[in-house]
Amino acid sequence: MKLYRFLSGPDDSSFCHKVTAALNKGWHLFGSPTYCYDKQTKTMRCGQAVV
């Protein structure tokens, strides 16, 4: 069984750093990234699955 993680965060450099850190630890991108509006915080959020 493969491990699967879904990384999410605000649409800023912190999300990019989170994905980069996962890739540097040996994780691989899986599927397409997601991008959506969070009504509560009134901000855009990003997501990316890694395996």
PyMOL Python script that loads the backbone (N, CA, C, O; Angstrom):
from pymol import cmd

cmd.read_pdbstr("""\
ATOM      1  N   MET A   1       0.837  -1.176   0.000  1.00  0.00           N
ATOM      2  CA  MET A   1       0.000   0.000   0.000  1.00  0.00           C
ATOM      3  C   MET A   1       0.888   1.247   0.000  1.00  0.00           C
ATOM      4  O   MET A   1       1.831   1.346   0.784  1.00  0.00           O
ATOM      5  N   LYS A   2       0.575   2.193  -0.885  1.00  0.00           N
ATOM      6  CA  LYS A   2       1.319   3.447  -0.947  1.00  0.00           C
ATOM      7  C   LYS A   2       0.735   4.455   0.034  1.00  0.00           C
ATOM      8  O   LYS A   2      -0.475   4.489   0.259  1.00  0.00           O
ATOM      9  N   LEU A   3       1.604   5.273   0.612  1.00  0.00           N
ATOM     10  CA  LEU A   3       1.140   6.388   1.431  1.00  0.00           C
ATOM     11  C   LEU A   3       0.696   7.510   0.509  1.00  0.00           C
ATOM     12  O   LEU A   3       1.274   7.713  -0.559  1.00  0.00           O
ATOM     13  N   TYR A   4      -0.328   8.232   0.921  1.00  0.00           N
ATOM     14  CA  TYR A   4      -0.904   9.323   0.145  1.00  0.00           C
ATOM     15  C   TYR A   4      -1.082  10.506   1.081  1.00  0.00           C
ATOM     16  O   TYR A   4      -1.612  10.347   2.181  1.00  0.00           O
ATOM     17  N   ARG A   5      -0.655  11.672   0.669  1.00  0.00           N
ATOM     18  CA  ARG A   5      -0.846  12.891   1.466  1.00  0.00           C
ATOM     19  C   ARG A   5      -1.487  13.949   0.586  1.00  0.00           C
ATOM     20  O   ARG A   5      -1.199  14.046  -0.607  1.00  0.00           O
ATOM     21  N   PHE A   6      -2.355  14.737   1.190  1.00  0.00           N
ATOM     22  CA  PHE A   6      -2.906  15.891   0.488  1.00  0.00           C
ATOM     23  C   PHE A   6      -2.423  17.133   1.211  1.00  0.00           C
ATOM     24  O   PHE A   6      -2.803  17.390   2.354  1.00  0.00           O
ATOM     25  N   LEU A   7      -1.585  17.898   0.537  1.00  0.00           N
ATOM     26  CA  LEU A   7      -1.048  19.129   1.109  1.00  0.00           C
ATOM     27  C   LEU A   7      -1.969  20.278   0.733  1.00  0.00           C
ATOM     28  O   LEU A   7      -2.402  20.374  -0.416  1.00  0.00           O
ATOM     29  N   SER A   8      -2.273  21.148   1.686  1.00  0.00           N
ATOM     30  CA  SER A   8      -3.100  22.309   1.384  1.00  0.00           C
ATOM     31  C   SER A   8      -2.582  23.515   2.149  1.00  0.00           C
ATOM     32  O   SER A   8      -1.892  23.381   3.160  1.00  0.00           O
ATOM     33  N   GLY A   9      -2.924  24.684   1.655  1.00  0.00           N
ATOM     34  CA  GLY A   9      -2.487  25.899   2.317  1.00  0.00           C
ATOM     35  C   GLY A   9      -2.919  27.125   1.555  1.00  0.00           C
ATOM     36  O   GLY A   9      -3.517  27.019   0.484  1.00  0.00           O
ATOM     37  N   PRO A  10      -2.621  28.289   2.097  1.00  0.00           N
ATOM     38  CA  PRO A  10      -2.988  29.536   1.422  1.00  0.00           C
ATOM     39  C   PRO A  10      -2.200  29.706   0.124  1.00  0.00           C
ATOM     40  O   PRO A  10      -1.134  29.119  -0.060  1.00  0.00           O
ATOM     41  N   ASP A  11      -2.748  30.517  -0.757  1.00  0.00           N
ATOM     42  CA  ASP A  11      -2.095  30.768  -2.047  1.00  0.00           C
ATOM     43  C   ASP A  11      -0.960  31.773  -1.854  1.00  0.00           C
ATOM     44  O   ASP A  11      -1.075  32.942  -2.222  1.00  0.00           O
ATOM     45  N   ASP A  12       0.134  31.292  -1.270  1.00  0.00           N
ATOM     46  CA  ASP A  12       1.318  32.132  -1.087  1.00  0.00           C
ATOM     47  C   ASP A  12       2.558  31.243  -1.093  1.00  0.00           C
ATOM     48  O   ASP A  12       2.464  30.043  -1.348  1.00  0.00           O
ATOM     49  N   SER A  13       3.686  31.816  -0.820  1.00  0.00           N
ATOM     50  CA  SER A  13       4.936  31.058  -0.904  1.00  0.00           C
ATOM     51  C   SER A  13       5.016  29.935   0.132  1.00  0.00           C
ATOM     52  O   SER A  13       5.762  28.977  -0.069  1.00  0.00           O
ATOM     53  N   SER A  14       4.270  30.031   1.229  1.00  0.00           N
ATOM     54  CA  SER A  14       4.330  28.967   2.244  1.00  0.00           C
ATOM     55  C   SER A  14       3.831  27.641   1.674  1.00  0.00           C
ATOM     56  O   SER A  14       4.353  26.581   2.020  1.00  0.00           O
ATOM     57  N   PHE A  15       2.828  27.695   0.806  1.00  0.00           N
ATOM     58  CA  PHE A  15       2.340  26.466   0.179  1.00  0.00           C
ATOM     59  C   PHE A  15       3.403  25.892  -0.758  1.00  0.00           C
ATOM     60  O   PHE A  15       3.637  24.683  -0.765  1.00  0.00           O
ATOM     61  N   CYS A  16       4.038  26.743  -1.537  1.00  0.00           N
ATOM     62  CA  CYS A  16       5.105  26.294  -2.441  1.00  0.00           C
ATOM     63  C   CYS A  16       6.244  25.648  -1.657  1.00  0.00           C
ATOM     64  O   CYS A  16       6.787  24.626  -2.076  1.00  0.00           O
ATOM     65  N   HIS A  17       6.603  26.239  -0.528  1.00  0.00           N
ATOM     66  CA  HIS A  17       7.668  25.677   0.306  1.00  0.00           C
ATOM     67  C   HIS A  17       7.251  24.328   0.891  1.00  0.00           C
ATOM     68  O   HIS A  17       8.083  23.430   1.022  1.00  0.00           O
ATOM     69  N   LYS A  18       5.979  24.177   1.242  1.00  0.00           N
ATOM     70  CA  LYS A  18       5.477  22.910   1.784  1.00  0.00           C
ATOM     71  C   LYS A  18       5.583  21.797   0.739  1.00  0.00           C
ATOM     72  O   LYS A  18       6.013  20.686   1.050  1.00  0.00           O
ATOM     73  N   VAL A  19       5.189  22.100  -0.496  1.00  0.00           N
ATOM     74  CA  VAL A  19       5.275  21.109  -1.577  1.00  0.00           C
ATOM     75  C   VAL A  19       6.735  20.793  -1.885  1.00  0.00           C
ATOM     76  O   VAL A  19       7.090  19.627  -2.055  1.00  0.00           O
ATOM     77  N   THR A  20       7.575  21.804  -1.960  1.00  0.00           N
ATOM     78  CA  THR A  20       8.997  21.599  -2.233  1.00  0.00           C
ATOM     79  C   THR A  20       9.641  20.736  -1.159  1.00  0.00           C
ATOM     80  O   THR A  20      10.447  19.860  -1.474  1.00  0.00           O
ATOM     81  N   ALA A  21       9.301  20.968   0.100  1.00  0.00           N
ATOM     82  CA  ALA A  21       9.855  20.165   1.199  1.00  0.00           C
ATOM     83  C   ALA A  21       9.441  18.706   1.055  1.00  0.00           C
ATOM     84  O   ALA A  21      10.254  17.809   1.282  1.00  0.00           O
ATOM     85  N   ALA A  22       8.193  18.458   0.681  1.00  0.00           N
ATOM     86  CA  ALA A  22       7.732  17.079   0.491  1.00  0.00           C
ATOM     87  C   ALA A  22       8.486  16.412  -0.658  1.00  0.00           C
ATOM     88  O   ALA A  22       8.886  15.254  -0.545  1.00  0.00           O
ATOM     89  N   LEU A  23       8.680  17.132  -1.757  1.00  0.00           N
ATOM     90  CA  LEU A  23       9.412  16.574  -2.899  1.00  0.00           C
ATOM     91  C   LEU A  23      10.857  16.271  -2.523  1.00  0.00           C
ATOM     92  O   LEU A  23      11.409  15.255  -2.944  1.00  0.00           O
ATOM     93  N   ASN A  24      11.464  17.139  -1.741  1.00  0.00           N
ATOM     94  CA  ASN A  24      12.848  16.918  -1.306  1.00  0.00           C
ATOM     95  C   ASN A  24      12.977  15.720  -0.369  1.00  0.00           C
ATOM     96  O   ASN A  24      14.058  15.145  -0.242  1.00  0.00           O
ATOM     97  N   LYS A  25      11.881  15.343   0.285  1.00  0.00           N
ATOM     98  CA  LYS A  25      11.890  14.181   1.185  1.00  0.00           C
ATOM     99  C   LYS A  25      11.538  12.890   0.455  1.00  0.00           C
ATOM    100  O   LYS A  25      11.415  11.837   1.081  1.00  0.00           O
ATOM    101  N   GLY A  26      11.373  12.964  -0.876  1.00  0.00           N
ATOM    102  CA  GLY A  26      11.132  11.755  -1.656  1.00  0.00           C
ATOM    103  C   GLY A  26       9.699  11.536  -2.097  1.00  0.00           C
ATOM    104  O   GLY A  26       9.421  10.544  -2.771  1.00  0.00           O
ATOM    105  N   TRP A  27       8.786  12.412  -1.749  1.00  0.00           N
ATOM    106  CA  TRP A  27       7.408  12.299  -2.215  1.00  0.00           C
ATOM    107  C   TRP A  27       7.361  12.698  -3.690  1.00  0.00           C
ATOM    108  O   TRP A  27       8.249  13.393  -4.183  1.00  0.00           O
ATOM    109  N   HIS A  28       6.309  12.246  -4.392  1.00  0.00           N
ATOM    110  CA  HIS A  28       6.123  12.560  -5.807  1.00  0.00           C
ATOM    111  C   HIS A  28       4.743  13.170  -6.003  1.00  0.00           C
ATOM    112  O   HIS A  28       3.784  12.779  -5.338  1.00  0.00           O
ATOM    113  N   LEU A  29       4.646  14.131  -6.919  1.00  0.00           N
ATOM    114  CA  LEU A  29       3.354  14.745  -7.212  1.00  0.00           C
ATOM    115  C   LEU A  29       2.396  13.694  -7.742  1.00  0.00           C
ATOM    116  O   LEU A  29       2.798  12.785  -8.468  1.00  0.00           O
ATOM    117  N   PHE A  30       1.126  13.820  -7.376  1.00  0.00           N
ATOM    118  CA  PHE A  30       0.101  12.876  -7.817  1.00  0.00           C
ATOM    119  C   PHE A  30      -1.130  13.672  -8.238  1.00  0.00           C
ATOM    120  O   PHE A  30      -1.728  14.371  -7.420  1.00  0.00           O
ATOM    121  N   GLY A  31      -1.504  13.571  -9.495  1.00  0.00           N
ATOM    122  CA  GLY A  31      -2.689  14.271  -9.978  1.00  0.00           C
ATOM    123  C   GLY A  31      -2.449  15.756 -10.180  1.00  0.00           C
ATOM    124  O   GLY A  31      -1.323  16.248 -10.114  1.00  0.00           O
ATOM    125  N   SER A  32      -3.540  16.441 -10.426  1.00  0.00           N
ATOM    126  CA  SER A  32      -3.486  17.878 -10.692  1.00  0.00           C
ATOM    127  C   SER A  32      -3.624  18.679  -9.404  1.00  0.00           C
ATOM    128  O   SER A  32      -4.267  18.219  -8.460  1.00  0.00           O
ATOM    129  N   PRO A  33      -3.037  19.856  -9.352  1.00  0.00           N
ATOM    130  CA  PRO A  33      -3.227  20.716  -8.182  1.00  0.00           C
ATOM    131  C   PRO A  33      -4.656  21.264  -8.167  1.00  0.00           C
ATOM    132  O   PRO A  33      -5.324  21.311  -9.199  1.00  0.00           O
ATOM    133  N   THR A  34      -5.108  21.673  -6.995  1.00  0.00           N
ATOM    134  CA  THR A  34      -6.432  22.273  -6.862  1.00  0.00           C
ATOM    135  C   THR A  34      -6.288  23.707  -6.374  1.00  0.00           C
ATOM    136  O   THR A  34      -5.275  24.088  -5.787  1.00  0.00           O
ATOM    137  N   TYR A  35      -7.320  24.482  -6.631  1.00  0.00           N
ATOM    138  CA  TYR A  35      -7.300  25.898  -6.280  1.00  0.00           C
ATOM    139  C   TYR A  35      -8.745  26.292  -6.011  1.00  0.00           C
ATOM    140  O   TYR A  35      -9.596  26.127  -6.885  1.00  0.00           O
ATOM    141  N   CYS A  36      -9.040  26.805  -4.832  1.00  0.00           N
ATOM    142  CA  CYS A  36     -10.421  27.156  -4.520  1.00  0.00           C
ATOM    143  C   CYS A  36     -10.490  28.362  -3.588  1.00  0.00           C
ATOM    144  O   CYS A  36      -9.501  28.758  -2.971  1.00  0.00           O
ATOM    145  N   TYR A  37     -11.676  28.925  -3.509  1.00  0.00           N
ATOM    146  CA  TYR A  37     -11.922  30.095  -2.667  1.00  0.00           C
ATOM    147  C   TYR A  37     -12.464  29.638  -1.321  1.00  0.00           C
ATOM    148  O   TYR A  37     -13.401  28.841  -1.271  1.00  0.00           O
ATOM    149  N   ASP A  38     -11.891  30.129  -0.233  1.00  0.00           N
ATOM    150  CA  ASP A  38     -12.343  29.830   1.127  1.00  0.00           C
ATOM    151  C   ASP A  38     -13.215  30.996   1.591  1.00  0.00           C
ATOM    152  O   ASP A  38     -12.714  32.093   1.837  1.00  0.00           O
ATOM    153  N   LYS A  39     -14.523  30.753   1.709  1.00  0.00           N
ATOM    154  CA  LYS A  39     -15.457  31.819   2.087  1.00  0.00           C
ATOM    155  C   LYS A  39     -15.202  32.354   3.488  1.00  0.00           C
ATOM    156  O   LYS A  39     -15.379  33.546   3.741  1.00  0.00           O
ATOM    157  N   GLN A  40     -14.787  31.478   4.401  1.00  0.00           N
ATOM    158  CA  GLN A  40     -14.583  31.909   5.788  1.00  0.00           C
ATOM    159  C   GLN A  40     -13.446  32.916   5.918  1.00  0.00           C
ATOM    160  O   GLN A  40     -13.579  33.925   6.611  1.00  0.00           O
ATOM    161  N   THR A  41     -12.337  32.642   5.254  1.00  0.00           N
ATOM    162  CA  THR A  41     -11.174  33.533   5.366  1.00  0.00           C
ATOM    163  C   THR A  41     -11.078  34.520   4.206  1.00  0.00           C
ATOM    164  O   THR A  41     -10.236  35.418   4.206  1.00  0.00           O
ATOM    165  N   LYS A  42     -11.959  34.337   3.214  1.00  0.00           N
ATOM    166  CA  LYS A  42     -11.978  35.189   2.016  1.00  0.00           C
ATOM    167  C   LYS A  42     -10.620  35.211   1.317  1.00  0.00           C
ATOM    168  O   LYS A  42     -10.129  36.259   0.900  1.00  0.00           O
ATOM    169  N   THR A  43     -10.027  34.011   1.203  1.00  0.00           N
ATOM    170  CA  THR A  43      -8.738  33.862   0.531  1.00  0.00           C
ATOM    171  C   THR A  43      -8.789  32.667  -0.412  1.00  0.00           C
ATOM    172  O   THR A  43      -9.674  31.818  -0.315  1.00  0.00           O
ATOM    173  N   MET A  44      -7.833  32.618  -1.315  1.00  0.00           N
ATOM    174  CA  MET A  44      -7.690  31.458  -2.192  1.00  0.00           C
ATOM    175  C   MET A  44      -6.803  30.435  -1.490  1.00  0.00           C
ATOM    176  O   MET A  44      -5.868  30.799  -0.777  1.00  0.00           O
ATOM    177  N   ARG A  45      -7.106  29.135  -1.700  1.00  0.00           N
ATOM    178  CA  ARG A  45      -6.329  28.057  -1.102  1.00  0.00           C
ATOM    179  C   ARG A  45      -5.895  27.096  -2.198  1.00  0.00           C
ATOM    180  O   ARG A  45      -6.598  26.904  -3.190  1.00  0.00           O
ATOM    181  N   CYS A  46      -4.726  26.495  -2.003  1.00  0.00           N
ATOM    182  CA  CYS A  46      -4.147  25.549  -2.955  1.00  0.00           C
ATOM    183  C   CYS A  46      -4.096  24.167  -2.324  1.00  0.00           C
ATOM    184  O   CYS A  46      -4.072  24.025  -1.102  1.00  0.00           O
ATOM    185  N   GLY A  47      -4.081  23.152  -3.178  1.00  0.00           N
ATOM    186  CA  GLY A  47      -3.920  21.787  -2.702  1.00  0.00           C
ATOM    187  C   GLY A  47      -3.178  20.954  -3.725  1.00  0.00           C
ATOM    188  O   GLY A  47      -3.276  21.194  -4.928  1.00  0.00           O
ATOM    189  N   GLN A  48      -2.435  19.972  -3.240  1.00  0.00           N
ATOM    190  CA  GLN A  48      -1.694  19.067  -4.124  1.00  0.00           C
ATOM    191  C   GLN A  48      -1.507  17.739  -3.416  1.00  0.00           C
ATOM    192  O   GLN A  48      -1.054  17.692  -2.273  1.00  0.00           O
ATOM    193  N   ALA A  49      -1.860  16.660  -4.103  1.00  0.00           N
ATOM    194  CA  ALA A  49      -1.644  15.323  -3.563  1.00  0.00           C
ATOM    195  C   ALA A  49      -0.225  14.873  -3.884  1.00  0.00           C
ATOM    196  O   ALA A  49       0.321  15.202  -4.937  1.00  0.00           O
ATOM    197  N   VAL A  50       0.363  14.118  -2.964  1.00  0.00           N
ATOM    198  CA  VAL A  50       1.682  13.522  -3.172  1.00  0.00           C
ATOM    199  C   VAL A  50       1.637  12.071  -2.705  1.00  0.00           C
ATOM    200  O   VAL A  50       0.896  11.724  -1.785  1.00  0.00           O
ATOM    201  N   VAL A  51       2.435  11.237  -3.349  1.00  0.00           N
ATOM    202  CA  VAL A  51       2.547   9.821  -2.957  1.00  0.00           C
ATOM    203  C   VAL A  51       3.994   9.484  -2.712  1.00  0.00           C
ATOM    204  O   VAL A  51       4.313   8.345  -2.373  1.00  0.00           O
TER     205      VAL A  51
END
""", "prot")
cmd.dss("prot")
cmd.show_as("cartoon", "prot")
cmd.util.cbc("prot")
cmd.orient("prot")
